[in-house]
Amino acid sequence: MKNIDRLLTYPLFRNLQPTALEEILHCVHVQYRSFPKGYYLAMTEDEIRYIGIVCKGSVQMIKEDYWGNKTLLVHMLPGELFGETFVCSALFASKVSFVTAEKTEILFLNYDRVMHTCSLTCRYHHRLIENMLQCIAEKNMRLMEKIEIVSKKNLRDKLMTYLSFEAQKQGTEYFTIPLGRMELAEYLCTDRSAITRELVSMQEDGLISFKKNQFRILTK
């Protein structure tokens, strides 16, 4: 398997040595595939039997209503998992869709091989399961974060809360958000023009400064 060093930086493989990771990848029967932008990896109600790891590009978890309106729930970058919540349920049916936001490369892991130690009982399998549980917990925290953001009463408060979370995650005065304006609008459940107007207004009021996707929160 290529790029072992890069895979070792991913949360699912934390605290593993290269030889251990190679043994695990052989054990869980991985597949590496590339997809174009806008490809639906899974749709609502699809049965999911795999765990996906974003290796390059990005994947969006979206919820679509009866009329085709989309809400962006989570934007997943390299190293992050998708599908893990649903394969761990009893029904395996996805309640959301997963779609690539750009040209994306994904490593697929067979769920049954991940969750059930093989007959050879590879020495590192338990570490893999522990790491996956931590990844699920972290994804749940991100969903709770979104609930906190969208529960704000007005768009300005939603934007400020979102930007403050991003600043804290990146730990720097100047930070770059991963979402374009349309994606940000879908994430905040509003429209693109409203996002653009409010960001300009917030900059004029001295709350933030920004250029494209690079932001800075200003303090008075």
N, CA, C and O of each residue as an XYZ file, in Angstrom:
880
protein
N       0.846     -1.200      0.000
C       0.000      0.000      0.000
C       0.880      1.249      0.000
O       1.794      1.381      0.814
N       0.585      2.174     -0.940
C       1.352      3.397     -1.044
C       0.920      4.402      0.022
O      -0.157      4.285      0.608
N       1.787      5.395      0.261
C       1.467      6.523      1.137
C       1.163      6.105      2.574
O       0.281      6.674      3.217
N       1.887      5.120      3.071
C       1.702      4.676      4.449
C       1.945      5.830      5.419
O       1.206      5.990      6.390
N       2.965      6.626      5.164
C       3.281      7.739      6.069
C       2.126      8.727      6.160
O       1.827      9.248      7.234
N       1.481      8.979      5.029
C       0.343      9.896      5.049
C      -0.834      9.292      5.805
O      -1.496      9.981      6.581
N      -1.094      8.016      5.582
C      -2.203      7.357      6.275
C      -1.998      7.357      7.785
O      -2.969      7.424      8.539
N      -0.761      7.285      8.232
C      -0.486      7.269      9.666
C      -0.858      8.583     10.353
O      -0.979      8.630     11.577
N      -1.040      9.648      9.571
C      -1.449     10.933     10.157
C      -2.961     11.018     10.345
O      -3.450     11.959     10.971
N      -3.705     10.056      9.816
C      -5.163     10.087      9.902
C      -5.627      9.594     11.278
O      -5.015      8.693     11.851
N      -6.702     10.177     11.808
C      -7.189      9.786     13.140
C      -7.493      8.293     13.285
O      -7.267      7.722     14.352
N      -8.001      7.656     12.229
C      -8.343      6.240     12.351
C      -7.109      5.376     12.612
O      -7.219      4.295     13.191
N      -5.945      5.844     12.191
C      -4.728      5.054     12.323
C      -3.746      5.638     13.331
O      -2.555      5.327     13.296
N      -4.241      6.478     14.223
C      -3.360      7.094     15.215
C      -2.747      6.036     16.136
O      -3.368      5.023     16.459
N      -1.516      6.308     16.541
C      -0.774      5.432     17.473
C      -0.459      4.052     16.895
O      -0.320      3.078     17.634
N      -0.348      3.982     15.584
C       0.054      2.741     14.941
C       1.404      2.929     14.254
O       1.716      4.020     13.776
N       2.188      1.882     14.208
C       3.456      1.895     13.506
C       3.238      1.460     12.046
O       2.243      0.798     11.749
N       4.153      1.820     11.134
C       3.983      1.462      9.720
C       3.726     -0.023      9.484
O       2.856     -0.377      8.688
N       4.459     -0.883     10.153
C       4.270     -2.323      9.943
C       2.894     -2.770     10.436
O       2.267     -3.648      9.844
N       2.433     -2.153     11.529
C       1.111     -2.479     12.056
C       0.020     -2.046     11.082
O      -0.944     -2.778     10.861
N       0.172     -0.860     10.504
C      -0.827     -0.363      9.563
C      -0.887     -1.249      8.320
O      -1.973     -1.543      7.820
N       0.255     -1.668      7.826
C       0.272     -2.546      6.656
C      -0.457     -3.853      6.949
O      -1.166     -4.379      6.091
N      -0.283     -4.369      8.147
C      -0.957     -5.607      8.532
C      -2.466     -5.401      8.603
O      -3.238     -6.252      8.163
N      -2.882     -4.262      9.162
C      -4.309     -3.965      9.279
C      -4.942     -3.777      7.909
O      -6.024     -4.306      7.655
N      -4.289     -3.032      7.021
C      -4.845     -2.789      5.689
C      -5.026     -4.092      4.924
O      -5.988     -4.246      4.171
N      -4.121     -5.011      5.111
C      -4.267     -6.332      4.484
C      -5.437     -7.084      5.110
O      -6.160     -7.804      4.422
N      -5.615     -6.916      6.398
C      -6.662     -7.650      7.132
C      -8.063     -7.183      6.748
O      -8.972     -8.003      6.626
N      -8.251     -5.864      6.555
C      -9.606     -5.326      6.364
C      -9.991     -5.154      4.900
O     -11.050     -4.598      4.607
N      -9.155     -5.619      3.978
C      -9.499     -5.632      2.554
C      -9.860     -4.239      2.032
O     -11.024     -3.976      1.727
N      -8.894     -3.365      1.929
C      -9.153     -1.989      1.499
C      -9.232     -1.878     -0.021
O      -8.676     -2.695     -0.756
N      -9.949     -0.827     -0.475
C     -10.000     -0.460     -1.882
C      -9.760      1.034     -1.990
O     -10.278      1.815     -1.192
N      -8.973      1.427     -2.980
C      -8.638      2.834     -3.179
C      -9.231      3.269     -4.512
O      -8.929      2.679     -5.550
N     -10.095      4.322     -4.488
C     -10.764      4.737     -5.715
C     -10.800      6.257     -5.832
O     -10.735      6.976     -4.834
N     -10.906      6.730     -7.073
C     -11.002      8.159     -7.358
C     -12.384      8.469     -7.924
O     -12.976      7.648     -8.624
N     -12.899      9.679     -7.611
C     -14.223     10.082     -8.061
C     -14.201     11.534     -8.532
O     -13.443     12.343     -7.996
N     -15.021     11.874     -9.524
C     -15.092     13.266     -9.972
C     -15.936     14.109     -9.018
O     -16.612     13.574     -8.140
N     -15.893     15.412     -9.192
C     -16.708     16.327     -8.392
C     -18.189     16.045     -8.625
O     -18.614     15.779     -9.749
N     -18.970     16.109     -7.543
C     -20.411     15.929     -7.649
C     -20.876     14.490     -7.709
O     -22.039     14.232     -8.019
N     -19.995     13.547     -7.421
C     -20.363     12.129     -7.463
C     -21.020     11.714     -6.141
O     -20.482     11.968     -5.063
N     -22.184     11.077     -6.239
C     -22.885     10.597     -5.040
C     -22.311      9.240     -4.634
O     -22.528      8.227     -5.300
N     -21.582      9.252     -3.538
C     -21.001      8.020     -3.017
C     -22.064      7.142     -2.374
O     -21.963      5.915     -2.385
N     -23.078      7.781     -1.819
C     -24.220      7.080     -1.233
C     -25.370      8.067     -1.149
O     -25.160      9.263     -0.943
N     -26.574      7.565     -1.308
C     -27.768      8.410     -1.215
C     -28.618      7.958     -0.039
O     -28.451      6.855      0.481
N     -29.524      8.821      0.366
C     -30.408      8.517      1.484
C     -31.123      7.186      1.255
O     -31.660      6.928      0.178
N     -31.116      6.360      2.277
C     -31.726      5.027      2.298
C     -30.861      3.960      1.632
O     -31.227      2.785      1.647
N     -29.721      4.340      1.048
C     -28.808      3.318      0.550
C     -28.249      2.500      1.706
O     -28.048      3.022      2.803
N     -28.003      1.238      1.462
C     -27.371      0.392      2.466
C     -25.858      0.607      2.402
O     -25.254      0.507      1.335
N     -25.266      0.897      3.536
C     -23.827      1.148      3.588
C     -23.145      0.008      4.346
O     -23.500     -0.312      5.480
N     -22.169     -0.584      3.691
C     -21.437     -1.693      4.296
C     -19.941     -1.411      4.367
O     -19.136     -2.324      4.550
N     -19.582     -0.153      4.223
C     -18.168      0.195      4.213
C     -17.935      1.448      5.051
O     -18.868      2.169      5.405
N     -16.677      1.679      5.351
C     -16.233      2.922      5.968
C     -15.310      3.599      4.973
O     -14.383      2.971      4.461
N     -15.548      4.864      4.695
C     -14.725      5.579      3.742
C     -13.800      6.558      4.444
O     -14.192      7.200      5.419
N     -12.570      6.675      3.949
C     -11.628      7.671      4.447
C     -11.278      8.597      3.285
O     -10.825      8.140      2.235
N     -11.486      9.886      3.473
C     -11.118     10.854      2.449
C      -9.596     10.974      2.439
O      -8.992     11.319      3.455
N      -8.976     10.689      1.291
C      -7.519     10.790      1.174
C      -7.097     12.063      0.453
O      -6.112     12.696      0.834
N      -7.829     12.436     -0.573
C      -7.613     13.700     -1.269
C      -8.977     14.278     -1.622
O      -9.933     13.537     -1.849
N      -9.063     15.619     -1.666
C     -10.341     16.238     -1.990
C     -11.207     16.400     -0.757
O     -10.690     16.599      0.342
N     -12.524     16.318     -0.925
C     -13.443     16.482      0.200
C     -14.791     15.863     -0.119
O     -15.174     15.727     -1.281
N     -15.501     15.491      0.935
C     -16.817     14.858      0.822
C     -17.791     15.608      1.714
O     -17.455     15.993      2.835
N     -18.993     15.811      1.211
C     -20.017     16.498      1.998
C     -21.112     15.533      2.416
O     -21.586     14.718      1.625
N     -21.503     15.646      3.684
C     -22.671     14.935      4.182
C     -23.847     15.898      4.062
O     -23.862     16.943      4.712
N     -24.829     15.553      3.236
C     -25.948     16.462      3.018
C     -27.275     15.762      3.289
O     -27.394     14.539      3.209
N     -28.257     16.581      3.611
C     -29.619     16.101      3.807
C     -30.508     16.816      2.802
O     -30.534     18.045      2.751
N     -31.227     16.052      2.013
C     -32.104     16.620      0.998
C     -33.556     16.341      1.358
O     -33.908     15.234      1.766
N     -34.410     17.383      1.197
C     -35.824     17.181      1.508
C     -36.581     16.712      0.266
O     -35.979     16.471     -0.781
N     -37.885     16.585      0.385
C     -38.737     16.060     -0.684
C     -38.642     16.899     -1.957
O     -38.765     16.377     -3.065
N     -38.416     18.225     -1.783
C     -38.391     19.147     -2.916
C     -36.978     19.358     -3.468
O     -36.785     20.171     -4.372
N     -35.994     18.637     -2.935
C     -34.646     18.739     -3.454
C     -33.786     19.800     -2.809
O     -32.663     20.037     -3.252
N     -34.292     20.449     -1.765
C     -33.488     21.443     -1.059
C     -32.422     20.741     -0.230
O     -32.699     19.741      0.432
N     -31.196     21.271     -0.268
C     -30.072     20.627      0.408
C     -29.650     21.390      1.650
O     -29.640     22.621      1.674
N     -29.304     20.636      2.679
C     -28.680     21.192      3.869
C     -27.341     20.498      4.061
O     -27.273     19.271      4.136
N     -26.290     21.277      4.138
C     -24.950     20.722      4.351
C     -24.754     20.482      5.844
O     -24.829     21.412      6.647
N     -24.502     19.228      6.207
C     -24.330     18.873      7.613
C     -22.865     18.905      8.031
O     -22.512     19.532      9.029
N     -22.014     18.228      7.265
C     -20.587     18.161      7.591
C     -19.788     18.182      6.296
O     -20.153     17.526      5.320
N     -18.701     18.935      6.294
C     -17.767     18.976      5.164
C     -16.507     18.246      5.610
O     -15.809     18.703      6.516
N     -16.212     17.103      4.971
C     -15.133     16.236      5.427
C     -13.901     16.371      4.541
O     -13.980     16.266      3.317
N     -12.776     16.603      5.178
C     -11.497     16.839      4.514
C     -10.609     15.596      4.615
O     -10.988     14.629      5.275
N      -9.435     15.602      3.975
C      -8.549     14.431      4.041
C      -8.270     13.956      5.459
O      -7.963     14.748      6.350
N      -8.385     12.658      5.644
C      -8.178     12.052      6.947
C      -9.466     11.743      7.686
O      -9.461     10.982      8.653
N     -10.584     12.334      7.234
C     -11.847     12.142      7.942
C     -12.631     10.969      7.380
O     -12.490     10.604      6.213
N     -13.463     10.385      8.243
C     -14.286      9.235      7.881
C     -15.677      9.660      7.443
O     -16.158     10.732      7.808
N     -16.319      8.801      6.653
C     -17.755      8.939      6.410
C     -18.358      7.540      6.312
O     -17.692      6.574      5.937
N     -19.642      7.466      6.663
C     -20.354      6.191      6.627
C     -20.250      5.386      7.890
O     -20.965      4.397      8.057
N     -19.354      5.798      8.806
C     -19.107      4.979     10.001
C     -20.315      4.918     10.924
O     -20.539      3.903     11.582
N     -21.098      5.996     10.979
C     -22.262      6.010     11.881
C     -23.302      5.001     11.450
O     -23.896      4.321     12.287
N     -23.527      4.899     10.155
C     -24.612      4.048      9.663
C     -24.235      2.578      9.602
O     -25.089      1.716      9.807
N     -22.977      2.277      9.327
C     -22.590      0.867      9.318
C     -22.590      0.298     10.732
O     -22.669     -0.916     10.917
N     -22.502      1.171     11.721
C     -22.519      0.697     13.106
C     -23.944      0.575     13.650
O     -24.135      0.119     14.777
N     -24.938      0.976     12.867
C     -26.331      0.829     13.294
C     -26.825     -0.555     12.899
O     -26.143     -1.299     12.196
N     -28.017     -0.882     13.362
C     -28.554     -2.217     13.091
C     -29.107     -2.349     11.673
O     -29.189     -3.458     11.146
N     -29.491     -1.219     11.042
C     -30.177     -1.272      9.754
C     -29.273     -1.006      8.561
O     -29.626     -1.366      7.437
N     -28.121     -0.389      8.772
C     -27.158     -0.076      7.723
C     -27.665      0.966      6.722
O     -26.932      1.325      5.800
N     -28.897      1.460      6.878
C     -29.466      2.396      5.913
C     -29.014      3.820      6.227
O     -29.145      4.292      7.356
N     -28.482      4.491      5.217
C     -28.026      5.864      5.399
C     -29.213      6.813      5.489
O     -30.188      6.659      4.753
N     -29.139      7.779      6.374
C     -30.179      8.796      6.511
C     -29.773     10.110      5.854
O     -30.495     11.104      5.932
N     -28.614     10.105      5.209
C     -28.102     11.279      4.512
C     -27.469     10.820      3.202
O     -27.384      9.625      2.920
N     -27.025     11.797      2.405
C     -26.276     11.488      1.197
C     -24.838     11.950      1.372
O     -24.566     12.907      2.097
N     -23.928     11.267      0.707
C     -22.523     11.658      0.701
C     -22.136     11.961     -0.737
O     -22.305     11.118     -1.618
N     -21.616     13.158     -0.980
C     -21.284     13.577     -2.329
C     -19.913     14.248     -2.337
O     -19.570     14.971     -1.402
N     -19.135     14.013     -3.379
C     -17.817     14.631     -3.467
C     -17.956     16.109     -3.814
O     -18.750     16.472     -4.682
N     -17.183     16.965     -3.139
C     -17.224     18.401     -3.384
C     -16.205     18.833     -4.428
O     -16.221     19.977     -4.883
N     -15.329     17.927     -4.801
C     -14.277     18.165     -5.794
C     -13.742     16.801     -6.199
O     -14.204     15.779     -5.692
N     -12.785     16.773     -7.096
C     -12.179     15.488     -7.432
C     -11.587     14.891     -6.160
O     -10.813     15.543     -5.459
N     -11.955     13.658     -5.871
C     -11.673     13.093     -4.547
C     -11.172     11.664     -4.646
O     -11.622     10.889     -5.489
N     -10.237     11.327     -3.774
C      -9.729      9.960     -3.669
C     -10.095      9.408     -2.290
O      -9.931     10.079     -1.271
N     -10.590      8.184     -2.285
C     -11.133      7.600     -1.059
C     -10.604      6.192     -0.849
O     -10.473      5.405     -1.787
N     -10.305      5.900      0.397
C      -9.911      4.549      0.804
C     -11.113      3.910      1.485
O     -11.584      4.411      2.505
N     -11.613      2.810      0.932
C     -12.761      2.105      1.488
C     -12.291      0.914      2.316
O     -11.408      0.162      1.904
N     -12.899      0.757      3.492
C     -12.598     -0.367      4.374
C     -13.868     -1.172      4.583
O     -14.927     -0.607      4.854
N     -13.769     -2.466      4.462
C     -14.908     -3.347      4.672
C     -15.333     -3.325      6.138
O     -14.529     -3.601      7.028
N     -16.604     -2.994      6.384
C     -17.094     -2.847      7.760
C     -16.942     -4.127      8.572
O     -16.440     -4.105      9.696
N     -17.379     -5.243      7.994
C     -17.323     -6.507      8.748
C     -15.893     -6.850      9.153
O     -15.657     -7.376     10.241
N     -14.945     -6.550      8.275
C     -13.555     -6.857      8.583
C     -12.978     -5.907      9.627
O     -12.072     -6.267     10.379
N     -13.519     -4.681      9.661
C     -13.046     -3.717     10.657
C     -13.580     -4.055     12.041
O     -12.828     -4.068     13.015
N     -14.867     -4.326     12.126
C     -15.518     -4.472     13.425
C     -15.351     -5.852     14.053
O     -15.544     -6.010     15.258
N     -15.000     -6.839     13.258
C     -14.851     -8.185     13.804
C     -13.419     -8.655     13.557
O     -12.971     -8.768     12.416
N     -12.734     -8.918     14.627
C     -11.341     -9.347     14.495
C     -11.278    -10.648     13.710
O     -12.105    -11.542     13.889
N     -10.291    -10.736     12.846
C     -10.175    -11.891     11.957
C      -9.715    -13.139     12.726
O      -9.341    -13.080     13.897
N      -9.762    -14.251     12.020
C      -9.370    -15.515     12.662
C      -7.904    -15.499     13.062
O      -7.488    -16.209     13.977
N      -7.117    -14.669     12.354
C      -5.705    -14.559     12.703
C      -5.487    -13.628     13.898
O      -4.404    -13.582     14.482
N      -6.542    -12.890     14.243
C      -6.501    -11.957     15.373
C      -5.259    -11.072     15.304
O      -4.380    -11.138     16.163
N      -5.211    -10.248     14.266
C      -4.052     -9.381     14.116
C      -3.884     -8.519     15.365
O      -4.866     -8.053     15.942
N      -2.686     -8.321     15.761
C      -2.370     -7.721     17.062
C      -2.864     -6.288     17.222
O      -2.983     -5.796     18.344
N      -3.147     -5.624     16.125
C      -3.434     -4.189     16.196
C      -4.906     -3.860     15.925
O      -5.286     -2.690     15.871
N      -5.715     -4.880     15.757
C      -7.100     -4.668     15.377
C      -7.886     -3.919     16.460
O      -8.719     -3.069     16.147
N      -7.628     -4.228     17.699
C      -8.346     -3.560     18.783
C      -8.050     -2.065     18.800
O      -8.935     -1.263     19.097
N      -6.826     -1.686     18.488
C      -6.473     -0.266     18.408
C      -7.283      0.412     17.310
O      -7.742      1.541     17.484
N      -7.463     -0.273     16.175
C      -8.255      0.279     15.075
C      -9.688      0.534     15.507
O     -10.253      1.582     15.195
N     -10.280     -0.410     16.218
C     -11.662     -0.251     16.686
C     -11.770      0.900     17.682
O     -12.720      1.681     17.621
N     -10.821      1.013     18.585
C     -10.815      2.119     19.543
C     -10.727      3.462     18.819
O     -11.424      4.414     19.169
N      -9.868      3.525     17.811
C      -9.724      4.767     17.056
C     -11.012      5.129     16.324
O     -11.372      6.303     16.241
N     -11.706      4.124     15.792
C     -12.940      4.404     15.063
C     -14.015      4.950     16.005
O     -14.764      5.855     15.638
N     -14.087      4.406     17.201
C     -15.045      4.917     18.175
C     -14.753      6.374     18.519
O     -15.675      7.169     18.698
N     -13.477      6.721     18.611
C     -13.110      8.113     18.853
C     -13.509      8.998     17.675
O     -13.953     10.130     17.866
N     -13.350      8.479     16.461
C     -13.745      9.240     15.275
C     -15.250      9.479     15.251
O     -15.703     10.561     14.879
N     -16.022      8.474     15.646
C     -17.475      8.636     15.700
C     -17.848      9.701     16.720
O     -18.726     10.527     16.473
N     -17.175      9.678     17.872
C     -17.452     10.675     18.909
C     -17.124     12.082     18.408
O     -17.864     13.030     18.669
N     -16.010     12.208     17.690
C     -15.625     13.521     17.163
C     -16.622     14.016     16.120
O     -16.920     15.210     16.069
N     -17.147     13.102     15.278
C     -18.152     13.486     14.286
C     -19.426     13.955     14.988
O     -20.044     14.932     14.564
N     -19.816     13.270     16.051
C     -20.998     13.688     16.804
C     -20.808     15.077     17.405
O     -21.752     15.866     17.452
N     -19.605     15.375     17.860
C     -19.321     16.702     18.408
C     -19.436     17.764     17.330
O     -19.894     18.873     17.606
N     -19.029     17.447     16.106
C     -19.160     18.400     15.012
C     -20.620     18.652     14.665
O     -20.996     19.776     14.330
N     -21.442     17.615     14.744
C     -22.866     17.790     14.497
C     -23.509     18.635     15.598
O     -24.392     19.447     15.324
N     -23.067     18.443     16.839
C     -23.554     19.280     17.938
C     -23.117     20.729     17.738
O     -23.849     21.662     18.068
N     -21.920     20.902     17.197
C     -21.412     22.241     16.893
C     -22.311     22.927     15.871
O     -22.621     24.111     16.001
N     -22.725     22.179     14.862
C     -23.616     22.766     13.860
C     -24.953     23.157     14.479
O     -25.503     24.209     14.153
N     -25.477     22.320     15.368
C     -26.733     22.649     16.035
C     -26.600     23.966     16.782
O     -27.501     24.804     16.742
N     -25.472     24.147     17.463
C     -25.251     25.405     18.184
C     -25.216     26.588     17.222
O     -25.750     27.653     17.532
N     -24.596     26.412     16.066
C     -24.482     27.500     15.096
C     -25.843     27.877     14.525
O     -26.228     29.046     14.559
N     -26.574     26.897     14.001
C     -27.827     27.207     13.315
C     -28.950     27.567     14.277
O     -29.987     28.079     13.853
N     -28.757     27.305     15.576
C     -29.786     27.674     16.553
C     -29.760     29.153     16.907
O     -30.671     29.641     17.575
N     -28.722     29.881     16.465
C     -28.679     31.323     16.709
C     -29.835     31.994     15.984
O     -30.291     31.514     14.946
N     -30.304     33.102     16.535
C     -31.546     33.700     16.043
C     -31.396     34.476     14.749
O     -32.368     34.607     14.004
N     -30.215     34.996     14.455
C     -30.068     35.762     13.224
C     -28.794     35.333     12.493
O     -27.929     34.657     13.050
N     -28.710     35.746     11.233
C     -27.616     35.298     10.372
C     -26.261     35.792     10.864
O     -25.271     35.066     10.771
N     -26.203     37.002     11.379
C     -24.927     37.534     11.862
C     -24.384     36.681     13.000
O     -23.198     36.354     13.023
N     -25.239     36.324     13.933
C     -24.799     35.489     15.055
C     -24.367     34.104     14.573
O     -23.409     33.531     15.093
N     -25.077     33.570     13.578
C     -24.692     32.265     13.024
C     -23.305     32.348     12.406
O     -22.465     31.477     12.634
N     -23.061     33.406     11.616
C     -21.763     33.573     10.968
C     -20.646     33.772     11.990
O     -19.575     33.179     11.857
N     -20.884     34.595     13.001
C     -19.863     34.846     14.007
C     -19.535     33.582     14.788
O     -18.375     33.335     15.116
N     -20.551     32.786     15.084
C     -20.322     31.540     15.815
C     -19.532     30.562     14.952
O     -18.592     29.924     15.425
N     -19.917     30.450     13.694
C     -19.193     29.566     12.775
C     -17.739     30.003     12.636
O     -16.832     29.175     12.728
N     -17.511     31.287     12.418
C     -16.149     31.783     12.237
C     -15.313     31.626     13.508
O     -14.120     31.334     13.433
N     -15.928     31.816     14.658
C     -15.181     31.655     15.908
C     -14.762     30.203     16.116
O     -13.663     29.939     16.604
N     -15.630     29.259     15.748
C     -15.268     27.839     15.833
C     -14.084     27.535     14.918
O     -13.156     26.829     15.310
N     -14.122     28.071     13.696
C     -13.035     27.821     12.746
C     -11.720     28.424     13.248
O     -10.660     27.812     13.114
N     -11.795     29.627     13.826
C     -10.591     30.268     14.358
C     -10.000     29.437     15.497
O      -8.783     29.274     15.586
N     -10.863     28.914     16.363
C     -10.385     28.091     17.476
C      -9.744     26.801     16.971
O      -8.707     26.384     17.487
N     -10.349     26.168     15.970
C      -9.807     24.913     15.441
C      -8.429     25.119     14.840
O      -7.517     24.319     15.053
N      -8.288     26.208     14.082
C      -7.036     26.433     13.368
C      -5.992     27.127     14.219
O      -4.810     27.129     13.874
N      -6.419     27.722     15.336
C      -5.482     28.299     16.294
C      -4.614     29.402     15.746
O      -3.442     29.520     16.106
N      -5.192     30.220     14.867
C      -4.416     31.305     14.282
C      -5.301     32.522     14.075
O      -6.517     32.401     13.925
N      -4.681     33.694     14.067
C      -5.436     34.934     13.907
C      -6.086     35.011     12.525
O      -7.232     35.439     12.385
N      -5.345     34.597     11.526
C      -5.865     34.534     10.162
C      -6.171     33.077      9.833
O      -5.306     32.214      9.987
N      -7.364     32.799      9.392
C      -7.755     31.420      9.121
C      -8.553     31.350      7.827
O      -9.160     32.329      7.395
N      -8.537     30.177      7.226
C      -9.240     29.948      5.966
C     -10.363     28.954      6.185
O     -10.137     27.852      6.686
N     -11.568     29.339      5.813
C     -12.692     28.423      5.976
C     -12.741     27.469      4.790
O     -12.363     27.852      3.683
N     -13.198     26.234      4.995
C     -13.188     25.236      3.919
C     -14.366     25.348      2.965
O     -14.404     24.652      1.950
N     -15.331     26.214      3.273
C     -16.557     26.291      2.483
C     -16.593     27.524      1.599
O     -16.233     28.621      2.027
N     -17.036     27.331      0.345
C     -17.328     28.459     -0.519
C     -18.634     29.112     -0.081
O     -19.293     28.621      0.836
N     -19.011     30.197     -0.717
C     -20.207     30.932     -0.301
C     -21.480     30.092     -0.455
O     -22.346     30.120      0.419
N     -21.599     29.350     -1.555
C     -22.781     28.522     -1.733
C     -22.825     27.415     -0.678
O     -23.881     27.142     -0.108
N     -21.700     26.790     -0.424
C     -21.653     25.730      0.583
C     -21.941     26.290      1.975
O     -22.619     25.651      2.779
N     -21.426     27.482      2.251
C     -21.682     28.105      3.550
C     -23.160     28.411      3.703
O     -23.726     28.259      4.786
N     -23.785     28.845      2.610
C     -25.222     29.115      2.652
C     -26.010     27.831      2.947
O     -26.964     27.846      3.725
N     -25.602     26.727      2.320
C     -26.277     25.452      2.580
C     -26.046     24.998      4.012
O     -26.930     24.410      4.633
N     -24.868     25.268      4.528
C     -24.546     24.871      5.908
C     -25.374     25.667      6.909
O     -25.820     25.123      7.918
N     -25.583     26.966      6.632
C     -26.310     27.836      7.561
C     -27.801     27.919      7.247
O     -28.537     28.656      7.903
N     -28.246     27.163      6.241
C     -29.669     27.105      5.880
C     -30.196     28.474      5.448
O     -31.245     28.919      5.914
N     -29.471     29.124      4.566
C     -29.903     30.408      4.029
C     -29.504     30.452      2.560
O     -29.215     29.408      1.975
N     -29.483     31.647      1.946
C     -29.098     31.730      0.541
C     -27.798     32.504      0.385
O     -27.376     33.238      1.279
N     -27.176     32.320     -0.771
C     -25.837     32.864     -1.005
C     -25.818     34.385     -0.951
O     -24.890     34.966     -0.387
N     -26.807     35.030     -1.517
C     -26.817     36.494     -1.530
C     -26.900     37.063     -0.125
O     -26.283     38.086      0.171
N     -27.667     36.399      0.748
C     -27.770     36.859      2.133
C     -26.432     36.720      2.852
O     -26.053     37.587      3.639
N     -25.719     35.628      2.581
C     -24.387     35.430      3.165
C     -23.449     36.550      2.727
O     -22.755     37.144      3.551
N     -23.431     36.831      1.436
C     -22.538     37.858      0.896
C     -22.836     39.220      1.499
O     -21.919     39.929      1.914
N     -24.104     39.591      1.550
C     -24.489     40.888      2.117
C     -24.085     40.997      3.578
O     -23.560     42.025      4.006
N     -24.325     39.948      4.337
C     -24.048     40.013      5.771
C     -22.547     40.059      6.050
O     -22.113     40.770      6.957
N     -21.756     39.320      5.292
C     -20.307     39.370      5.490
C     -19.761     40.766      5.203
O     -18.913     41.268      5.941
N     -20.244     41.389      4.139
C     -19.819     42.757      3.816
C     -20.231     43.711      4.936
O     -19.457     44.583      5.331
N     -21.449     43.543      5.444
C     -21.937     44.389      6.529
C     -21.115     44.197      7.800
O     -20.825     45.166      8.500
N     -20.742     42.968      8.100
C     -19.933     42.684      9.284
C     -18.537     43.292      9.153
O     -17.954     43.750     10.136
N     -18.012     43.291      7.937
C     -16.706     43.914      7.721
C     -16.807     45.434      7.877
O     -15.927     46.050      8.477
N     -17.851     46.031      7.353
C     -18.053     47.468      7.480
C     -18.238     47.878      8.937
O     -17.849     48.979      9.327
N     -18.826     47.004      9.737
C     -19.049     47.287     11.164
C     -17.822     46.970     12.016
O     -17.859     47.133     13.236
N     -16.743     46.521     11.390
C     -15.504     46.274     12.120
C     -15.474     44.996     12.923
O     -14.688     44.865     13.862
N     -16.339     44.037     12.556
C     -16.369     42.772     13.291
C     -15.374     41.758     12.720
O     -14.777     40.971     13.454
N     -15.211     41.795     11.414
C     -14.318     40.860     10.742
C     -13.611     41.567      9.585
O     -14.017     42.648      9.157
N     -12.560     40.942      9.097
C     -11.981     41.319      7.812
C     -11.813     40.035      7.037
O     -11.552     38.984      7.622
N     -11.962     40.109      5.717
C     -11.837     38.893      4.927
C     -11.486     39.218      3.485
O     -11.755     40.308      2.979
N     -10.878     38.236      2.851
C     -10.623     38.270      1.420
C     -10.845     36.862      0.914
O     -10.094     35.943      1.240
N     -11.877     36.705      0.119
C     -12.318     35.391     -0.337
C     -12.597     34.506      0.889
O     -13.490     34.814      1.677
N     -11.845     33.414      1.055
C     -12.126     32.491      2.163
C     -11.189     32.670      3.352
O     -11.242     31.886      4.300
N     -10.330     33.690      3.316
C      -9.452     33.963      4.454
C     -10.095     35.028      5.336
O     -10.502     36.084      4.852
N     -10.181     34.741      6.632
C     -10.889     35.615      7.558
C     -10.001     35.987      8.747
O      -8.999     35.338      9.048
N     -10.421     37.055      9.396
C      -9.849     37.450     10.669
C     -10.973     38.056     11.494
O     -11.697     38.930     11.017
N     -11.118     37.595     12.730
C     -12.102     38.186     13.646
C     -11.433     39.348     14.361
O     -10.371     39.184     14.963
N     -12.044     40.510     14.297
C     -11.464     41.719     14.877
C     -11.985     41.932     16.282
O     -13.161     41.693     16.560
N     -11.124     42.375     17.157
C     -11.503     42.695     18.528
C     -11.367     44.187     18.745
O     -10.405     44.806     18.292
N     -12.319     44.750     19.426
C     -12.316     46.199     19.650
C     -11.641     46.513     20.976
O     -11.534     47.680     21.353
